[in-house]
Each structure stands twice: as structure tokens, then as C-alpha cells.
Amino acid sequence: MGNVRVFQLARDLSLPSQEVIDRLKKLGVDAKTASSSVDEDTADKLKRALKIDQLTTRKRRIYGSEEDEAEREQQEQALAAKIATEREERERAAAAAAEAAAARKAGKGKKTEKELEAERKAKAVAAEEPPPALLHAPGAPRLAPKVSTPPPPPLDEIEEEPEEEESADVEEAPEAAPAASAPPTAVTHAPPAAQAAAPAPAVAPPVMRAPVVPPR
């Protein structure tokens, strides 16, 4: 069987030469430098030892050591306690919400004394404050009061006014007649001779009509 150099063995195992030398020393092989040589049986032993170490490391990484198991149990216990605490808080919050809802249903339509007092104060303040339309800012021009013009009279009243005026004139005329009438004067009768001297009425001459000639 041939011998194998340390550096060749390190190259096959993808390890540094110094680590291979340390591993060989643990197996009882006195290797000093990378150029030292070992037999193939020793090389196989080293390969098997390295493979066992790799498997052990992998198992520890997957399953963990006893210390890791204890730490994992502590973490699980802490997580369970946290979950239980959060569940209790949610249950208390739900119970408080249910009590508040029941209280609202029981007292629905009934106002407390504070609410009634607040409403009374609000009404009093609203009654004391003048409406915003009547407020006048200082320095602002004041507008003249608005005068409402009466609507025009209907046509029936306009047509009836002249008749009323005419009737008023007719009524005023008899009242003015007695005032304007003069005192009665003495009536003198003329003598019979004056009456006879009055001219006789004129008589119109007869109208002469032409004879009607029949047509031939």
C-alpha cells in the first residue's frame, strides 16, 4: 500500500493542511508538516472520523443539543404564557363591551342630569344671543329702511272712479243752485194792448209738386 502526503489528503478533504495535521495527531499519528506522508489506512480513518463529525454537527443543527432543548422549552413556555395573557385580556375587553352595551340599552331614552343641564344652558345662550342678521359691524355703512310701494289698483276700481266723480258733481249742483238763486222780483203784467200788438206767427207757403209723366 502506498503512502499519501498530508497536503494531498487536505486537498481531497477540502481542508487546510494544518487542520489535517491536528486531526492526525488526535488519531495518534505524528505528522509535522504538510509534506509528511501517512499510509492509506490512516487516511481512511481520518476520512471516517471527519464524516462522523459532520453527521454529528448536522444532527445538532437539526435537533439541537440538550442546552438547546432546554432553551427551546423555555421559549415555548414563555410563548404559551403570552398567548394566555392576551386571551384573558380579549375576554375582559369583550365582557366590558357587553356590559356597556347592556347599560346603554337599559338607559336608552333617559338623559342624565348633566345632559339636561347642558341642554338648558344651550337654550339660554341661544335665547340671549341676537340673530346674526340684526348685528351691525362698527364702521359699516347703514342702509336706508326699505319702503314698500303699494300695489297699483285694479282696473275695475280705475273705471269706477270717473262714475263716482260724476255722481259727486251731480250731487253738488243742486246744493249750489239755491245759493246762486237771486231773490224773487215783482212780476208786472203787460196791458192787453201790448199783448195784441205781438206779431202773428208766419205761415209757410204751400209746396207745388210737378205732375208725374208716365214713360212711353
C-alpha positions, 0 to 999 in steps of 0.5 A: 500500500502506498503512502499519501502526503498530508497536503494531498489528503487536505486537498481531497478533504477540502481542508487546510493542511494544518487542520489535517495535521491536528486531526492526525495527531488526535488519531495518534499519528505524528505528522509535522508538516504538510509534506509528511506522508501517512499510509492509506489506512490512516487516511481512511480513518481520518476520512471516517472520523471527519464524516462522523463529525459532520453527521454529528454537527448536522444532527445538532443543527437539526435537533439541537443539543440538550442546552438547546432543548432546554432553551427551546422549552423555555421559549415555548413556555414563555410563548404559551404564557403570552398567548394566555395573557392576551386571551384573558385580556380579549375576554375582559375587553369583550365582557366590558363591551357587553356590559356597556352595551347592556347599560346603554340599552337599559338607559336608552331614552333617559338623559342624565342630569348633566345632559339636561343641564347642558341642554338648558344652558344651550337654550339660554345662550341661544335665547340671549344671543341676537340673530346674526342678521340684526348685528351691525359691524362698527364702521359699516355703512347703514342702509336706508329702511326699505319702503314698500310701494303699494300695489297699483289698483285694479282696473275695475276700481280705475273705471269706477272712479270717473262714475263716482266723480260724476255722481259727486258733481251731480250731487253738488249742483243742486246744493249750489243752485239755491245759493246762486238763486237771486231773490224773487222780483215783482212780476208786472203784467203787460196791458192787453194792448201790448199783448195784441200788438205781438206779431202773428206767427208766419205761415209757410207757403204751400209746396207745388209738386210737378205732375208725374209723366208716365214713360212711353 
